[in-house]
Amino acid sequence: MLLWLNGPFGGGKTQTAYELERRLADSVVCDPEHIGFGLHRMTPRSLRGDFQDIRAWRQGVFEVLDHVLSEYDRTVIVPMTVVEPAYFGEMVGPLRERGHDVRHFALMAERETVLPRLRERGFGRAVRFLAGDKAALRGESFAVARLDLCLERLRGEEFAEQVWTDRLSIPEVAERVAASAGLPLAPDRGGALRGLLRRARTGVRHIRFD
C-alpha cells in the first residue's frame, strides 16, 4: 500500500510520515522532493523553477514509486504537496492502473493554523540564509504565497480524503490516517516530552540545503 500525504506547505506531512514509519512495521518513507532537488542540481539557476512543472520529475516519481511498490511488500509513505490535478493524475493514475493500492490523504488546516507552523519551520530557512543560501527566505515566501491556492485546491474531490488537523497532534493525525487505511499502528509509547524531542529531530534532519 502507498500512503500519499498531501497538504499545504507546513501542514505536517513530513512529521506525520515519520510518525507513521516509526509505528508501522517495515514501512518506508519515499520523498519525491529528492528527485526535484536532483533536477535542480543538473540545471543552471536561471532555469530553475517549480520542479513539478518538469515532466521528467512526474515521470520519475511514478517510476521510482512503481519500482518500490513492486519490489518492497510493505507500506510506502509519500509526503508531497501536489495541488495541480493533472500532475497528480499523471503520477497516481498510472500507479493505480498498475494495480498498486494508493491511499491519498490531504492534511488540511485553517489558514490561521498553518501560518504559525510555517513560522516555526522558518527556523530552518533562517539557518540556510545565514549559511549563505539567499534563496532560503524566498522559499518561505513562496510557501506563504501558495497557501491559499493549496487549501482551495485540496478541498476538491480528486484530492479526497481530507483530514483536518487543526486540533490534532501529530500522533493523532497518524492514527487517523492509519485507521482510514486499515493499518494497525504500534502504540505511541515514550510520553509527550520524548515525542516533542523526536519531532524536533525530524525537523532538524529535514532542513533543506538544496
N, C-alpha and C positions, 0 to 999 in steps of 0.2 A: 504494500500500500504506500502511496505517496500522499503526504500531508503538505499541501501548499498553503503557507501562511502569508496572506496578502494584508494590506493595510497601509495607512499613511505613514510617511517618514516619522519616526518617533512613536509609532503605535505599539511597540512592544514585540515585534515579530522575532527579533534575534533572541531576546531574553526568553520568550515562550518556546522557541525552537530548542534552545539548550536545556530548558527545564524538561521538555518532553524527552529529549535524548537521554537525560540523566535518569528518567523514571520509566523509560521503555527499553526493555532488554534488547541489546544488539541493534538498536536504531542508529541512524547516522544522519548528520546534517550536511546537506549539499547546497552551498551558497552560490547562486548564479552570478553574483557580483564579481566573483573572481574571474570569470570569463570576460566580463566587461572591462575589468582593470587590465587584463592581458591585452585586449584590443586597443585600449588607450595607450599602453606602453609601446605598441607597434606602430603608432601613428604620430605625426607631428602635432604639437599642441594646437596649432591653428586649425586642425581638422577634428579636434576632439569636441564632441557634443554629447548628447544623451546616447549612451551606447545601446540603449534599447531600440533606437531607430536604425541600427545596423542589422541587416538581415542575418549576417553571419552570427551575431550574438544569439538571436532567436533560434536559429537552426542548431547552433552549438549547444544551447541549453536543452533542446529536445533530444539531441543525440547522446549527450552525456547522461541525462536522466533515464533515457531508454536503456542505455547500456547498464547503468547501475541497477535499475529495477529488474532487468532481465537476468543479471548475474548475482544479485545480492538479495536473498529471500528474507528480507527484514523490512521494517518501516523506514522510509526515506522522508526526511523533513526538509522542506524548501522554504526559507524565509525570503520573500522577494515581493516588492511593490511593483505591480503591473496594473495600470488603470486604462490602458488602451485595449478595448475589446478585441480588435483584430490581432494585436500582438499576442494577447492571452490565448486566443483561439489557435494561433499558429503553433503554440507550444503544447497546450493542454489537449487540444483536439487530436493531434496525431498520437499522443501518449495513450489516450483512451481508445483510439482506433486500434492500437497495438495490443489492446487487452489489459492495460495496466489500470489498477484501481486508484483513481486520483480523487482525493477529497480536498475541496477548496474551502478555506475559511478566511473571511475578511475581518481582521481585528479592528473594530471600529471604536471611536470615542468622539465625544463632542469637541469642537474646536478649543473650548476653554480648558479641556483636559489635556489635549495634545501639546499645546504651546508650552506649558511648563516642562513637559517631558523633553521637548526639543531643546529647551534651555539647559536642562541637565545634561543632555547629550552634547551640548555645545562645549562642554569642558574638553572633550577630545578634539574638537575643531580648534579650540584655543591653543592646545598643546602643539598641534600641527602648525598653526600660524606662527607661533613663537619659534618653531623649528625652521621657519623659512618657507613654509608652504603658503604662498599668498592666495591660493585658490580655496583654502580651507573655509574662511568665513563666507566666501561667495557660495560655497556648497550649502552652508546653513541657511543662507538667504533663499537659495533655490528650494530647500525643503519647506520653508515657511510659505513661499510664493505658490508652491504646488499643493498646499494643504487643502484648500477649499475644493480644488478640482478633484483631488483624491477622494475626499469624503463624499462628494457628489456622485462621482462615477461608481464608487464601490457600493453604493446603495442599489445598483441595478441588478436585475435578476441573474444576469450572466455571471455575477460575482457573488452569488449566494454560496455558502451560508455566511451570514453576518453574525459576528459575536461582539456584543457591546461590552467594552472593558472598563468603562469609567469607574465602576465601583467594585472591580475585581482585582485581586492581587495576581501576580504572575503565576503562582501555583494554581490558583483558581481558574485562570484562563486556560492553562494547560489541561486541567481536569475537564473543563467544559468541552474543549476540542476532542480530547481522547474519548470522552463519553459519547459524543456525537458520532465518532468514527468507530465505536465499538471496540476500543483498545483498552486493555487493563493497565493502569499505571501502578507502579510501586508506591507505597505510602510515602508521604512527604515528611521525612524524619530530619531531625537536626535543629529544629527551633528557628525562631524568627531572625535572631542575630546571625546564625550561620547562613541562612538563606540570603540575608542582606549582603554579607561578605561575598557569597558565591556570585550574586548578580553583579556586584561591583567588579569582581574579577572578570566576568564575562564582558562587561562594558569596556574595561581597560584593554582586554585582548582584542576587541573589535574597533579600537581607534584606527581609522583608516589613514595610511600614509601614501596611498596610491594616487 
